């Protein structure tokens, strides 16, 4: 007879607690800090072309982060978020996906976006919210999105993408697409109600979604040990009846291996999988944050030794796939290329004001049109306060 409680019943005859540490999930580690492999490590099959693309994407992301944080400090853009120290999490996972798997990001996954083919010009247009921005200037900087490369536009509210990913993956399954959805979020987002609703929905409906948690130690200024007492985030998946993996988030080979394994399982069994990448956010939460108020420089320096880019660079050199001199030259060229693209994008006009209400409905409804007309009247009254550079004001 089927158990209506849907629980495994094992009887005992005296009461005893189940301890909170009954489940300890191990961490997959393949690549050491010195570029050597751990003894007996199950190394994924990665060809030279893929490995160099992964490395170049991580380097691009770091150089872009450096340049754009400086641009924010100069007042050239309003806001920025780095993924310093976490590059391997998003690049390694994106490399393990099919190019038509949907990506639902939080806001620190520019590496996955770049790996998919987002151009430098597209990055800059979004960051400057100019008229070439795919989002028509209606999003904050770093809230990227691209329909062409299956990257869902980012939303600021924390965790909203988690139940959305469950629904999207369920639709993929119903349509027989044999594709998956990967959903990125931080351990802080796992404290949101959307996390629990999304995971339970995916488990019950058997949606082939990959929940990818970047456990980077801090939810803005709140350390993980003040957020939860349990053994990280991966153990929660077991409570929802789904498979889980934990991986060293600074080890791109381990991230790639874990994601590939999770994707294969999700599609074969039509079930969700949760991956927890143990990383560290070396930078500030955002350009509005000062981490010196809640953590020490000594702590940061300790984690800086686990840098994912230098670790992978050493491995590539050992394979004979990367030359140090050529690598340094290409990084300097990249810095120049990014600066040049920045100078171009910041001079492009802003989107026309009519785009404030376009794409909401097929035709703007009367209420939206009325609001736009009132805004235009207000701008005409105070033209010096609103330097509109493009768009119809008639």
Order of alpha helices (4+ residues) and beta strands (2+ residues): alpha-alpha-beta-alpha-alpha-beta-alpha-beta-alpha-beta-beta-beta-alpha-beta-alpha-beta-alpha-alpha-alpha-alpha
